[in-house]
Amino acid sequence: MINIVDKAKEERIPPVLRLGFRPFFLLASVYAVFTVTVWSWIFSTGASTSLSVPPLWWHAHEMLFGFAIAVVTGFLLTAVQTWTGVKGTSGWKLAIIVMLWLLPRVLFWTDTPLAVIALIDGAFLLAVGCEVGMRVVKTKRWRNLFFIPMLTVALIANFASYATVKGMPPFSSNVLWQAMIWWFMLLISIMGGRVIPFFTAKRFQFEAPKALLWLDVAANLPLILLAILSFFPLVDSTVTLTLLLVAGSAQLIRLYRWGGVKSKSEPLVWSLHLFYLALPLGIFAKAMAISSPWVSHTLIHLLAMGTLAGVILAMIARVTMGHTGRAIYQGPPFAFAFLSLVSATLVRVVGPSIWPEYLSTWIVIAAVGWSLSFVSFAAIFGPMLIKARTDGHPG
């Protein structure tokens, strides 16, 4: 428990810096709109920019290591307090981590040497890993220690992505983006397996199904292997196809067991099930398109937008309600934002797959739907993130 002295100190900290979810969820939602809007403008008009890196590289990198990692950071810096009982990162320490994230995003638009940007970006992930790792080790909550190797892999992949701009590693940036998509899918699969059945059962008052070890292994191990195989394109496609089919089937069975059909009356629950459904669907779609690189590249957005961005949007809305002292299921209407992102995902995936000649149009339309979703989050939940908890508790 946090004592009165701690509470007094807490009240001197600006609310937005009292826990990690506050600045990172807000900044990530704003940055999601900025990056996709700019990318759709660049792609559709061919306009030149002051970016110090290739625009396509910037788009992919910033979706993964800018937007998505920011949300993961906000979640971890908040959740580790719950896991360990140790006060989460706040105040000036949190402000420094925020600046380490923000600086590279700004410096891409300057002539700052890429090595400097990479070092700052790396320092950000290192700081996050230290803040989480120290609390887990201190309290011996070993179940959550897996985040440290996960963050280490992300750190190495991020450095490698900068190196690809200079043509240094023996693989392209596209390989890294594919591997990192599988990294995020693994993270969502692990955390989704913990929280989605729990949230659903608690909300609709039924007993959550017990996790099945063999099913979790069948769902998650192929994702690790697929990430590794991203770097070995000459591997027999039968191996990749088998992994995709096993992972997709296991993920679909897991999702069915979680009881999502009961959640249709609650947007903050059905959204998690709906966006998680994009994971097995995306995996199966990748399997069907394994011999068509163009279609496979287009379908990656089913995972990147449908699963990754979708689960992010559903989770940040829920976490914001809960951690600002509000009744989780008595919040403002937000189903329209979920449906807007679903529509954007379908446009981005289905449109180019059927009519690739209108790719620019599909990207612009999808960008509008995407932006509506995250602008809505920033407008509706942003004020909650910058104000103190309604119940007077710290955090």
C-alpha positions in Angstrom: 0.0 0.0 0.0 1.1 3.6 -0.7 1.2 5.6 2.6 0.0 9.1 3.2 3.5 10.6 2.7 3.7 8.9 -0.7 0.2 10.2 -1.5 1.3 13.7 -0.6 4.3 13.4 -2.9 2.1 12.0 -5.6 -0.2 15.0 -5.6 2.8 17.2 -6.4 3.4 15.2 -9.6 1.3 16.4 -12.7 -1.4 13.8 -13.2 -0.2 12.9 -16.7 3.1 11.7 -15.2 1.7 9.7 -12.3 1.7 6.3 -14.1 3.0 5.1 -17.5 -0.3 4.5 -19.2 -1.1 8.2 -19.0 1.5 9.9 -21.3 2.1 6.8 -23.5 -1.5 6.1 -24.3 -2.2 9.7 -25.1 0.9 10.2 -27.2 0.5 6.9 -29.0 -3.0 7.8 -30.1 -2.0 11.2 -31.4 1.0 9.7 -33.1 -1.1 7.0 -34.7 -3.1 9.7 -36.4 -0.1 11.7 -37.4 1.9 8.9 -38.9 -0.9 7.3 -40.9 -2.1 10.7 -42.2 1.4 11.7 -43.3 2.0 8.3 -44.9 -1.2 8.3 -46.8 -0.4 11.8 -48.1 3.1 10.8 -49.1 2.0 7.6 -50.8 -1.0 9.1 -52.7 0.7 12.3 -53.8 4.4 11.3 -54.1 5.2 14.4 -52.2 8.8 14.9 -51.0 9.5 15.4 -47.3 12.3 16.4 -44.9 12.5 12.8 -43.5 16.1 11.6 -43.1 15.0 8.0 -43.9 13.0 6.5 -46.8 9.3 7.1 -46.3 8.3 3.5 -46.5 10.9 2.5 -43.9 9.7 5.4 -41.7 6.0 4.2 -42.1 6.7 0.6 -41.1 9.3 1.5 -38.3 7.1 4.1 -36.7 4.0 1.9 -36.7 5.9 -0.8 -34.9 8.7 1.0 -32.9 6.9 4.3 -32.5 3.2 3.8 -32.1 2.8 0.1 -30.9 5.9 0.0 -28.7 4.6 3.2 -26.9 1.4 1.4 -26.0 3.3 -1.7 -24.8 5.5 0.6 -22.7 2.5 2.3 -21.2 0.9 -1.0 -20.4 4.1 -2.5 -18.9 5.0 0.5 -16.7 1.4 0.4 -15.4 0.9 -3.4 -15.0 4.2 -4.0 -13.3 2.9 -2.1 -10.3 -0.1 -4.5 -10.1 2.1 -7.5 -10.6 4.7 -6.6 -8.0 3.1 -4.2 -5.6 6.0 -1.9 -6.1 5.2 1.7 -7.0 5.3 2.2 -10.8 7.5 4.6 -12.7 6.3 8.2 -12.3 7.4 11.8 -12.1 10.8 12.8 -13.5 11.8 9.2 -14.3 8.7 8.8 -16.4 9.2 12.1 -18.0 12.7 11.1 -19.1 11.4 7.8 -20.6 8.7 9.8 -22.5 11.4 12.1 -23.9 13.6 9.2 -24.9 10.6 7.9 -26.9 9.6 11.3 -28.3 13.0 12.5 -29.4 13.6 10.0 -32.2 10.1 10.6 -33.5 11.0 14.3 -33.9 14.6 13.8 -35.1 13.6 11.8 -38.1 12.5 15.1 -39.6 15.9 16.7 -39.1 19.4 16.1 -40.4 20.5 14.4 -37.1 22.8 11.5 -37.8 20.9 8.2 -37.9 23.3 6.6 -35.4 22.3 9.3 -32.8 18.6 8.6 -33.4 19.2 4.9 -33.1 21.1 5.3 -29.8 18.3 7.4 -28.3 15.7 4.9 -29.5 17.7 2.1 -28.0 18.1 3.9 -24.7 14.3 4.2 -24.5 13.8 0.4 -24.7 16.7 -0.2 -22.3 15.1 2.2 -19.8 11.7 0.5 -20.1 13.4 -2.9 -19.6 15.2 -1.8 -16.5 12.1 -0.2 -14.9 10.1 -3.4 -15.5 12.9 -5.9 -14.8 14.1 -4.4 -11.5 10.6 -4.6 -10.0 10.0 -8.1 -11.2 13.3 -9.4 -9.9 13.0 -7.5 -6.6 9.6 -9.2 -5.8 10.6 -12.5 -7.5 7.5 -12.4 -9.7 9.2 -14.7 -12.2 6.0 -15.3 -14.2 6.4 -11.8 -15.7 10.1 -12.0 -16.3 9.5 -13.1 -19.9 9.0 -9.4 -20.9 12.7 -8.8 -20.4 13.9 -11.2 -23.2 11.0 -9.9 -25.3 12.2 -6.3 -24.9 15.7 -7.4 -25.5 14.7 -8.9 -28.9 12.8 -5.7 -29.7 15.9 -3.7 -28.8 18.2 -5.8 -31.1 15.6 -5.7 -33.9 15.3 -1.9 -33.6 19.0 -1.5 -33.9 19.1 -3.9 -36.9 16.3 -1.9 -38.6 18.4 1.3 -38.5 21.3 -0.7 -39.9 19.2 -1.8 -42.9 18.9 1.9 -43.9 22.6 1.8 -44.5 22.5 -1.7 -46.2 24.6 -3.2 -43.4 22.9 -6.5 -42.4 22.4 -9.4 -44.9 18.7 -9.0 -44.9 16.2 -6.2 -45.8 14.1 -4.1 -43.6 11.0 -6.0 -44.9 12.3 -9.1 -43.2 12.5 -7.3 -39.9 9.0 -5.8 -40.2 7.7 -9.3 -40.8 9.6 -10.7 -37.8 8.4 -7.9 -35.6 4.8 -8.5 -36.6 5.2 -12.0 -35.3 6.8 -10.6 -32.1 3.8 -8.5 -31.5 1.4 -11.3 -32.3 3.2 -13.5 -29.8 2.9 -10.7 -27.1 -0.8 -10.3 -27.9 -1.3 -14.1 -27.8 0.3 -14.4 -24.4 -1.3 -11.4 -22.8 -4.6 -12.0 -24.5 -4.6 -15.5 -23.2 -4.3 -14.1 -19.7 -6.8 -11.2 -19.8 -9.4 -11.8 -22.4 -11.0 -14.9 -20.9 -10.7 -13.3 -17.4 -12.3 -10.0 -18.5 -15.1 -11.9 -20.3 -15.9 -14.3 -17.4 -15.8 -11.6 -14.8 -18.1 -9.3 -16.8 -20.7 -12.0 -17.6 -20.3 -14.0 -14.4 -19.2 -17.4 -15.6 -16.2 -19.5 -14.8 -13.3 -18.8 -17.1 -11.9 -21.8 -18.9 -8.7 -23.2 -17.6 -5.7 -22.7 -19.9 -4.6 -25.8 -21.7 -0.8 -26.0 -21.9 -0.7 -28.0 -25.1 -3.1 -25.5 -26.8 -1.0 -22.5 -25.7 2.2 -24.2 -27.0 0.5 -25.0 -30.3 -0.7 -21.4 -30.6 2.5 -19.6 -29.5 5.5 -21.8 -30.5 4.8 -21.5 -34.2 4.7 -17.7 -33.9 8.3 -17.8 -32.5 9.4 -20.1 -35.3 7.7 -17.9 -37.9 9.5 -14.9 -36.6 12.8 -16.8 -37.0 12.0 -18.1 -40.4 11.3 -14.6 -41.6 15.1 -14.4 -41.9 15.3 -17.6 -44.0 13.2 -17.1 -47.1 14.6 -20.1 -48.8 13.2 -22.5 -46.3 10.7 -25.0 -47.8 7.3 -23.3 -47.9 5.7 -26.5 -46.6 7.4 -25.8 -43.2 6.0 -22.3 -43.1 2.6 -23.5 -44.3 2.5 -26.1 -41.6 3.4 -23.6 -38.9 0.7 -21.2 -40.1 -2.0 -23.8 -40.1 -1.1 -25.1 -36.7 -0.9 -21.6 -35.2 -4.2 -20.5 -36.8 -6.1 -23.5 -35.7 -4.8 -23.3 -32.1 -5.6 -19.6 -31.9 -9.1 -20.1 -33.2 -9.8 -22.9 -30.7 -8.4 -20.7 -27.8 -10.6 -17.8 -28.9 -13.7 -20.0 -29.1 -13.1 -21.3 -25.5 -13.0 -17.8 -24.1 -16.8 -17.4 -24.6 -16.8 -14.3 -26.8 -20.3 -15.1 -28.1 -21.6 -14.0 -24.6 -20.0 -10.5 -25.0 -22.1 -8.9 -27.7 -23.8 -6.5 -25.3 -20.5 -5.0 -24.0 -18.2 -3.1 -26.5 -15.2 -3.1 -24.2 -15.4 -6.9 -24.2 -16.6 -7.9 -27.7 -14.0 -5.6 -29.2 -11.2 -7.7 -27.7 -12.7 -10.9 -29.1 -13.4 -9.3 -32.5 -9.9 -7.9 -32.9 -8.3 -11.0 -31.6 -10.2 -12.9 -34.2 -8.1 -11.1 -36.8 -5.1 -13.1 -35.5 -6.2 -16.6 -36.6 -7.9 -15.1 -39.7 -4.7 -13.2 -40.6 -2.6 -16.4 -40.1 -4.9 -18.4 -42.3 -4.9 -15.7 -44.9 -1.1 -15.7 -44.9 -1.2 -19.5 -45.4 -3.5 -19.2 -48.4 -1.3 -16.5 -50.0 2.0 -18.1 -49.3 2.8 -18.4 -53.0 1.8 -14.8 -53.7 4.2 -12.2 -52.2 2.0 -9.2 -53.2 -1.2 -10.6 -51.6 0.8 -11.8 -48.6 2.2 -8.3 -48.1 -1.3 -6.8 -48.3 -2.7 -9.3 -45.9 -0.1 -8.4 -43.3 -2.3 -5.4 -42.6 -4.9 -7.8 -41.2 -2.5 -8.6 -38.4 -1.0 -5.1 -38.2 -4.3 -3.2 -38.2 -6.9 -5.8 -37.2 -5.0 -7.6 -34.4 -2.3 -5.2 -33.3 -4.0 -1.8 -33.6 -7.4 -3.3 -32.8 -6.4 -5.0 -29.5 -4.4 -1.8 -28.7 -7.5 0.4 -29.1 -9.7 -1.9 -27.1 -7.1 -2.3 -24.3 -6.2 1.4 -23.9 -9.9 2.3 -23.6 -10.4 -0.3 -20.9 -7.2 0.4 -19.0 -7.8 4.1 -19.1 -11.3 3.7 -17.6 -10.0 1.3 -14.8 -6.8 3.1 -13.9 -8.4 6.6 -13.7 -10.9 5.4 -11.0 -13.9 5.1 -13.3 -16.4 2.3 -13.6 -15.1 0.3 -16.5 -18.4 -0.4 -18.2 -20.1 2.9 -17.5 -17.9 5.0 -19.8 -18.7 7.1 -22.9 -19.9 5.4 -26.1 -17.0 4.1 -28.0 -18.3 1.2 -30.2 -18.2 3.5 -33.2 -14.4 3.8 -32.9 -14.0 0.1 -32.9 -16.2 -0.3 -35.9 -14.4 2.5 -37.7 -11.1 0.6 -37.2 -12.7 -2.7 -38.4 -13.9 -0.9 -41.5 -10.5 0.6 -42.1 -8.9 -2.8 -41.8 -11.2 -4.4 -44.3 -10.7 -1.6 -46.8 -6.9 -1.8 -46.5 -6.9 -5.6 -46.8 -9.7 -6.5 -49.2 -9.6 -3.5 -51.5 -6.0 -3.9 -52.7 -6.4 -7.7 -52.9 -9.2 -7.4 -55.4 -8.4 -4.0 -57.1 -4.7 -3.4 -56.6 -4.8 -0.6 -59.3 -6.6 1.6 -56.8 -4.1 1.1 -54.0 -3.7 4.8 -53.3 -7.4 5.2 -52.9 -7.7 2.3 -50.5 -4.9 3.6 -48.4 -6.5 7.1 -48.1 -9.9 5.6 -47.2 -8.4 3.3 -44.6 -6.4 6.2 -43.2 -9.6 8.1 -42.6 -11.2 5.2 -40.7 -8.0 4.6 -38.7 -7.7 8.3 -37.8 -11.3 8.6 -36.8 -10.7 5.7 -34.3 -7.6 7.2 -32.7 -8.8 10.8 -32.8 -11.9 9.7 -31.0 -9.8 8.0 -28.3 -7.6 11.1 -27.8 -10.7 13.4 -27.7 -12.8 11.2 -25.4 -10.1 9.6 -23.1 -7.4 12.2 -23.4 -8.9 14.4 -20.7 -9.1 11.4 -18.4 -5.4 10.8 -18.9 -4.3 14.3 -18.0 -6.5 14.6 -14.9 -6.2 13.0 -11.5 -8.1 9.8 -10.7 -11.8 10.4 -9.9 -11.6 8.3 -6.7 -8.7 10.2 -5.2 -6.3 7.2 -5.2 -2.7 7.5 -6.4 -1.9 6.6 -10.0 
